[in-house]
Amino acid sequence: MQQVEGKTAFITGGASGLGLAMARSFTNAGMNVVVADVQDDALEAVANEFSESNASLITMKVDVTDRDAMEDAAERTLSEFGKVHVVCNNAGVAVSGNIAYMSYQDWDWVTRVNLDGVVNGVVSFVNRIKAHGEGGHFVNTASTAGQFGMQGLSVYNATKFAVVGMSEAMRQDLAPDNIGISVLCPGFVATNIFTSERNRPDALGGPNTAGFGEGLASATPEQQQQLQQMLASMLDPAVIGDMVLHAVQNDVFYILSHADFREQLTACGDELASSFDLWSTWREEHGV
């Protein structure tokens, strides 16, 4: 989708962090943008930011876990702009801590936003994109935590691994319809993910439940040192916004923004490869 001017993008979790960065990059490229978010004050701030610009941008309060609300948002987007071309399934939340202490409420909250939210974005928009025949693009926000497991992030890891796998399949399913896929797997970025419990529903623990940062606080000194090194590499969200725009325009699948994690990812690949050798030998030894 080299030519994006005049095309329409719908962004969940769009009122702050990565989503807002995408909105800024997209509007700078001449796109129509719908910013969907669950947080009223953040939506108001976005509306104020763009009110005196020439950007074609509207805001909507949308809970990505609510399928009816997502369907309504899709209809409103088409009513406003006629078509939608790019969907950024970006809304995300996080908890951290040893898996032994993760409750059903922790699992339900994170999976409903991080995984079900992506599912709902795809179901609500994919056939609407196919219908206009002009092609399009989905950007699904995963994480470096969707590429390898990290201690204390079991719930988050599970959802982000799922988004990566889903995106890899989508890429093959939708290629004949000229619909591209990108999966965004950033490391640490200066966003509000560290305080995502602010939007946690009361039925699933509420905003006063221990959040992402509190779980990491119990890490060992070595883990704390590694965390500090990761935080030192934290990127400005604006960089990610421009990366996403480039990926959409050039049909790039993986958006791996932090080369700091190359060593860990390479080690995972090496372990997988060596496992084939181990079990091939085992089968030979056992005659199976």
Secondary structure, DSSP 8 states (H G I E B T S, - for coil): ----TT-EEEEETTTSHHHHHHHHHHHHTT-EEEEEES-HHHHHHHHHHHTTSS--EEEEE--TT-HHHHHHHHHHHHHHHS---EEEE-------S-GGG--HHHHHHHHIIIIIHHHHHHHHHHHHHHHH-S-EEEEEE--GGGTS--TT-HHHHHHHHHHHHHHHHHHHHHGGGTEEEEEE----BSSGGGGGGGG--GGGT-TTS--HHHHHTTS-HHHHHHHHHHHHT-B-HHHHHHHHHHHHHHT--EE---GGGHHHHHHHHHHHHHHHHHHHHHHHHHT-
